[in-house]
Amino acid sequence: MNQPFIPALYSVIVGSGSYIPTRKIMNADFRDHIFYDSDGIQLTKSSEEIIQKFSDITGIFERRYVTDDLVTSDIAFLAAKQAIDSSGVDKESFDYIIVAHNFGDIKADNLRSDIVPALASRVKNNLGITNPLTVCYDLPFGCAGWLQAMIQSDFYIRSGAAKRILIIGAETLSRIADPHDRDSMIYADGAGAVILEARESETPVGILAHHTHTYAGEQTFVLRMDKSNNPNYQENHLFLKMKGRQLYEAALKIVPQVVKESLEKAKVPIADVDKILIHQANKKMVDSIIKRLLDEYGIKKTPEYMLPMTISWLGNSSVATLPTLYDLVINNKMENQEFKKGSVIVFTSVGAGVNVNSVVYRIPK
């Protein structure tokens, strides 16, 4: 007797939202900054020269900062509310709320991380969710945190442990950026959210496969917290520090490998990939990573439609980059960019740890 066909369980995005801060910070706004190198020696080049070189390398010309009245959990809530509104789901139906971040709530007048209670619990409270079965927790995983939360959620859904999960990435990097470090011009604020839901399907849909690596050897501290580059800085604050060259070289080797392994798991050829949504910390690095990846498959030129980019006007908003990018494209807010039904997209990210991950996702028809 023929056995009845049982549809498989997949994780599908049913709603998204984002919060793009209202304060627009142009490169010219850094002209009055005095920059020092990591050894505490003041740079001899003029700020205009430093900014021009920065623009040429990173492709960043502006970024967004939150206003002084907002903290990370506030903008996480705003992105989450938008995702709930766009999906039409019952807010009491979430099994989990996961907030990816790395620095907690940092107030404009007190630059210290506040992570108790968890930001996810604060978001739940702000949303007015009363269901005690909606479990809340935070995920610090570097810039790859939101995507790792997606991967964890897929495990929950495929195992039957959850049916609907709210996943948020939010950060206010402007609050932990050293004003005397050139790298401070990279960092930005923002929040993005998606709702991931279980769906039975006879054909693969939603999250098809994923892969994660952690490189905690000599690369562990390429991103770390440390004092200001300015040896005369008076406050006892810690700022985000980056060994840019080391991170660039590491990412160039390992991100294409992780993406390739996720595609192999999904049994999806590169020719079937319509979009690559990559964490955007530096345009030169992104271009080099994608070129290295496509070279592996004999593709010599990156199609423009394949690589939506927001770094020129949003900068690097850490865990918020990917969900914000997804939300902008799915809502047709980026010129010449759209998701076609049935097409495959790849999410990939790299960040502190060093953590690297990739998710292969098919847009539902």
C-alpha positions as CSV (number, residue, x, y, z in Angstrom):
1,M,0.0,0.0,0.0
2,N,1.3,3.5,-0.9
3,Q,2.1,5.6,2.1
4,P,0.4,9.0,2.3
5,F,2.7,11.9,1.4
6,I,3.4,14.1,4.5
7,P,4.3,17.7,3.7
8,A,7.5,19.0,5.2
9,L,7.6,21.8,7.7
10,Y,9.4,25.0,6.6
11,S,10.1,28.4,8.2
12,V,8.6,31.3,6.1
13,I,8.7,35.1,6.7
14,V,5.2,36.4,6.9
15,G,5.9,40.0,7.9
16,S,8.7,42.5,8.2
17,G,9.4,46.0,9.6
18,S,12.3,48.4,10.1
19,Y,13.1,51.6,11.8
20,I,15.5,54.0,10.1
21,P,16.5,56.8,12.5
22,T,15.6,60.4,11.6
23,R,19.0,62.0,12.3
24,K,21.0,62.0,9.0
25,I,24.7,62.3,9.6
26,M,26.8,63.3,6.6
27,N,30.5,62.7,6.2
28,A,31.1,66.4,6.3
29,D,29.8,66.3,9.9
30,F,33.1,64.7,11.0
31,R,35.2,67.6,9.7
32,D,35.8,69.0,13.2
33,H,36.9,65.6,14.7
34,I,40.5,65.1,15.7
35,F,41.5,61.6,14.8
36,Y,44.2,59.4,16.4
37,D,45.6,56.0,15.4
38,S,45.4,52.9,17.7
39,D,48.7,53.9,19.3
40,G,47.3,57.2,20.4
41,I,49.2,59.3,17.8
42,Q,47.3,62.1,16.2
43,L,46.9,61.7,12.4
44,T,48.8,64.3,10.4
45,K,46.4,64.3,7.4
46,S,43.6,66.9,7.4
47,S,40.1,65.7,8.3
48,E,39.1,66.4,4.7
49,E,41.7,64.0,3.4
50,I,40.8,61.4,6.0
51,I,37.1,61.6,5.2
52,Q,37.7,61.5,1.4
53,K,39.8,58.3,1.7
54,F,37.2,56.8,4.0
55,S,34.5,57.5,1.5
56,D,36.5,56.0,-1.3
57,I,37.1,52.7,0.6
58,T,33.8,52.2,2.4
59,G,31.3,53.7,0.0
60,I,29.6,55.4,3.0
61,F,28.5,59.0,2.5
62,E,25.9,59.3,5.2
63,R,24.4,57.3,8.1
64,R,21.6,57.5,10.6
65,Y,21.7,58.1,14.3
66,V,18.9,57.8,16.8
67,T,17.7,60.9,18.6
68,D,18.7,61.4,22.3
69,D,15.3,60.2,23.6
70,L,15.6,56.7,22.1
71,V,17.5,53.6,23.1
72,T,18.0,50.2,21.3
73,S,14.9,48.5,22.8
74,D,12.7,51.5,21.7
75,I,13.7,51.2,18.0
76,A,13.5,47.4,18.3
77,F,9.9,47.9,19.4
78,L,9.1,50.2,16.5
79,A,10.5,47.7,13.9
80,A,8.6,44.9,15.6
81,K,5.3,46.8,15.6
82,Q,5.7,47.5,11.9
83,A,6.3,43.8,11.3
84,I,3.2,42.8,13.2
85,D,1.1,45.4,11.4
86,S,2.3,44.2,8.0
87,S,1.6,40.5,8.8
88,G,-1.8,40.9,10.5
89,V,-0.9,38.2,13.0
90,D,-2.1,38.1,16.6
91,K,0.6,39.6,18.7
92,E,-0.3,37.1,21.5
93,S,0.6,34.1,19.2
94,F,4.4,34.3,19.3
95,D,6.2,31.4,20.9
96,Y,9.4,33.4,21.1
97,I,10.7,37.0,20.8
98,I,14.4,37.1,20.0
99,V,16.3,40.4,20.0
100,A,19.8,40.3,18.5
101,H,22.0,43.1,19.7
102,N,25.5,43.5,21.2
103,F,25.4,46.5,23.5
104,G,22.0,46.7,25.1
105,D,20.3,50.0,25.9
106,I,22.7,52.8,26.0
107,K,21.4,56.2,27.0
108,A,22.6,59.4,25.4
109,D,23.7,60.8,28.8
110,N,25.1,57.5,30.2
111,L,27.3,55.4,27.8
112,R,27.0,52.2,29.7
113,S,25.4,49.0,28.5
114,D,22.1,48.1,30.2
115,I,20.9,44.5,29.4
116,V,18.8,43.7,32.5
117,P,16.0,42.9,31.8
118,A,16.6,41.4,28.4
119,L,15.7,43.8,25.5
120,A,13.3,41.1,24.2
121,S,11.4,41.4,27.5
122,R,11.3,45.2,27.1
123,V,10.0,44.8,23.6
124,K,7.3,42.4,24.7
125,N,6.2,44.8,27.4
126,N,6.1,47.7,24.9
127,L,4.0,45.7,22.6
128,G,1.6,44.9,25.4
129,I,1.9,41.1,25.0
130,T,0.6,39.4,28.0
131,N,0.9,35.7,27.0
132,P,3.4,34.1,29.4
133,L,4.2,31.4,26.8
134,T,5.8,34.0,24.6
135,V,9.4,33.4,25.7
136,C,11.9,36.3,25.4
137,Y,15.6,36.3,25.2
138,D,18.5,38.2,23.6
139,L,21.3,37.0,21.3
140,P,24.7,38.7,21.3
141,F,26.6,37.2,18.3
142,G,28.3,40.2,16.7
143,C,26.9,41.6,13.5
144,A,25.8,38.1,12.5
145,G,23.3,38.0,15.5
146,W,20.1,38.6,13.6
147,L,20.8,35.9,11.1
148,Q,21.8,33.5,13.8
149,A,18.5,34.2,15.5
150,M,16.8,33.2,12.2
151,I,18.8,30.0,12.3
152,Q,17.8,29.2,15.8
153,S,14.2,29.9,15.0
154,D,14.3,27.6,12.1
155,F,15.5,24.8,14.4
156,Y,12.6,25.6,16.8
157,I,10.1,25.5,13.9
158,R,11.3,22.4,12.2
159,S,11.4,20.5,15.5
160,G,7.8,21.5,16.2
161,A,8.8,23.5,19.3
162,A,7.4,26.7,17.8
163,K,5.0,27.9,15.2
164,R,5.6,31.7,15.1
165,I,8.6,33.7,16.2
166,L,9.4,37.5,16.2
167,I,13.0,38.1,15.3
168,I,14.6,41.6,15.7
169,G,18.0,43.1,15.1
170,A,18.6,46.5,16.7
171,E,21.6,48.5,17.6
172,T,22.7,52.0,18.4
173,L,26.4,51.9,17.4
174,S,26.6,55.7,17.5
175,R,26.6,55.4,21.3
176,I,29.8,53.2,21.4
177,A,31.7,54.9,18.6
178,D,35.0,56.6,19.6
179,P,34.8,60.2,18.2
180,H,38.6,60.1,17.8
181,D,38.7,56.9,15.7
182,R,38.3,57.0,11.9
183,D,36.3,53.8,12.1
184,S,33.6,55.7,14.0
185,M,32.4,57.0,10.6
186,I,31.4,53.4,9.7
187,Y,28.9,52.9,12.5
188,A,25.2,53.7,12.4
189,D,21.9,53.0,14.2
190,G,18.8,51.1,13.1
191,A,16.4,48.2,13.7
192,G,14.8,45.6,11.6
193,A,12.3,42.8,12.3
194,V,10.7,39.8,10.7
195,I,8.1,37.3,11.7
196,L,9.0,33.7,11.0
197,E,6.1,31.2,10.8
198,A,5.8,27.4,10.3
199,R,4.3,26.3,7.0
200,E,3.7,22.8,5.6
201,S,4.6,22.5,2.0
202,E,5.1,19.7,-0.6
203,T,7.8,21.7,-2.2
204,P,10.8,23.4,-0.4
205,V,10.0,27.0,0.6
206,G,11.2,29.6,3.1
207,I,14.5,28.6,4.8
208,L,16.0,25.8,2.8
209,A,19.4,25.5,4.6
210,H,21.9,27.4,6.7
211,H,25.5,27.1,7.9
212,T,27.5,28.8,10.6
213,H,31.2,29.0,11.5
214,T,33.0,30.6,14.5
215,Y,36.7,31.4,14.3
216,A,37.9,32.0,17.8
217,G,41.6,31.7,17.3
218,E,43.9,34.5,16.3
219,Q,40.9,36.4,14.8
220,T,38.9,36.4,18.1
221,F,39.6,40.1,19.0
222,V,39.6,41.7,15.5
223,L,36.4,43.4,17.0
224,R,36.6,44.3,20.7
225,M,35.9,47.0,23.3
226,D,38.7,49.3,24.4
227,K,39.5,52.9,25.5
228,S,39.5,55.9,23.2
229,N,42.3,56.4,20.7
230,N,42.8,59.8,22.2
231,P,45.2,59.4,25.1
232,N,43.8,62.6,26.7
233,Y,40.2,61.4,26.6
234,Q,38.9,62.0,30.2
235,E,35.9,59.8,30.4
236,N,36.2,56.1,31.5
237,H,34.3,54.8,28.5
238,L,34.8,51.7,26.3
239,F,34.3,52.0,22.6
240,L,34.0,49.5,19.7
241,K,37.4,48.9,18.1
242,M,38.2,47.1,14.9
243,K,41.3,45.7,13.2
244,G,39.9,46.5,9.8
245,R,42.7,44.9,7.7
246,Q,42.6,41.6,9.6
247,L,38.8,41.5,9.5
248,Y,38.8,42.2,5.7
249,E,41.3,39.4,5.0
250,A,39.5,36.9,7.2
251,A,36.0,37.7,5.7
252,L,37.4,37.5,2.2
253,K,38.4,33.9,2.9
254,I,35.6,32.5,5.1
255,V,32.4,34.2,4.0
256,P,32.4,32.7,0.4
257,Q,33.2,29.3,2.0
258,V,30.2,29.5,4.4
259,V,27.8,30.7,1.6
260,K,29.0,27.9,-0.7
261,E,28.4,25.3,2.0
262,S,24.9,26.6,2.7
263,L,24.1,26.4,-1.0
264,E,25.4,22.8,-1.2
265,K,23.2,21.9,1.8
266,A,20.2,23.4,0.1
267,K,21.1,21.7,-3.2
268,V,20.7,25.1,-4.9
269,P,23.0,26.0,-7.8
270,I,24.4,29.6,-7.9
271,A,22.5,30.1,-11.2
272,D,19.2,29.9,-9.2
273,V,20.2,32.6,-6.7
274,D,18.4,35.9,-7.5
275,K,19.7,38.0,-4.6
276,I,22.5,38.0,-2.1
277,L,21.7,40.1,1.0
278,I,25.0,40.5,2.7
279,H,25.9,42.4,5.9
280,Q,27.3,45.7,4.8
281,A,30.2,47.1,6.8
282,N,32.4,48.3,4.0
283,K,31.6,48.5,0.2
284,K,35.1,47.4,-0.8
285,M,34.9,44.3,1.4
286,V,31.4,43.4,0.2
287,D,32.5,43.7,-3.5
288,S,35.6,41.6,-2.8
289,I,33.6,38.9,-1.0
290,I,31.0,38.6,-3.7
291,K,33.6,38.6,-6.4
292,R,35.5,35.8,-4.6
293,L,32.2,33.9,-4.2
294,L,31.1,34.2,-7.8
295,D,34.7,33.4,-9.1
296,E,34.3,30.0,-7.4
297,Y,31.4,29.4,-9.9
298,G,33.1,30.9,-12.9
299,I,31.0,34.1,-12.9
300,K,33.2,37.0,-13.7
301,K,30.8,39.9,-13.1
302,T,28.3,40.5,-10.4
303,P,24.8,41.3,-11.8
304,E,23.6,44.6,-10.4
305,Y,20.2,43.2,-9.5
306,M,21.8,40.5,-7.4
307,L,23.3,42.7,-4.7
308,P,21.0,45.3,-3.1
309,M,23.1,47.9,-1.2
310,T,22.2,50.3,1.5
311,I,25.7,51.1,2.9
312,S,26.1,54.4,1.1
313,W,23.2,56.0,3.0
314,L,22.6,53.8,6.0
315,G,26.2,52.9,7.0
316,N,26.9,49.8,9.1
317,S,24.0,49.2,11.6
318,S,25.3,45.8,12.7
319,V,22.5,43.3,13.3
320,A,19.9,45.7,11.8
321,T,21.5,45.7,8.4
322,L,20.0,42.4,7.0
323,P,16.4,42.7,8.3
324,T,16.3,46.4,7.2
325,L,17.6,45.4,3.8
326,Y,15.0,42.7,3.5
327,D,12.2,45.0,4.6
328,L,13.1,47.7,2.1
329,V,13.3,45.3,-0.9
330,I,10.1,43.3,0.0
331,N,8.2,46.6,0.3
332,N,9.6,47.9,-3.1
333,K,11.5,50.8,-1.4
334,M,14.7,50.3,-3.3
335,E,15.0,51.3,-6.9
336,N,15.4,48.4,-9.4
337,Q,15.2,45.8,-6.6
338,E,12.3,43.3,-5.9
339,F,11.8,39.8,-4.7
340,K,10.2,37.6,-7.3
341,K,7.9,34.8,-6.1
342,G,9.7,31.5,-6.0
343,S,13.1,33.0,-6.3
344,V,16.0,32.2,-4.1
345,I,17.9,34.7,-1.9
346,V,21.0,34.2,0.2
347,F,21.5,36.0,3.5
348,T,25.0,36.1,4.8
349,S,26.8,38.0,7.6
350,V,30.1,38.2,9.4
351,G,30.9,39.9,12.7
352,A,32.7,39.8,16.1
353,G,33.6,36.4,17.4
354,V,34.5,35.9,14.5
355,N,31.1,34.6,13.6
356,V,30.0,33.9,10.0
357,N,26.7,32.5,8.8
358,S,24.5,32.0,5.7
359,V,20.9,31.2,5.1
360,V,19.4,30.1,1.8
361,Y,15.8,31.2,1.5
362,R,13.1,30.7,-1.2
363,I,10.4,33.4,-1.5
364,P,7.0,31.8,-1.2
365,K,4.8,31.8,-4.4
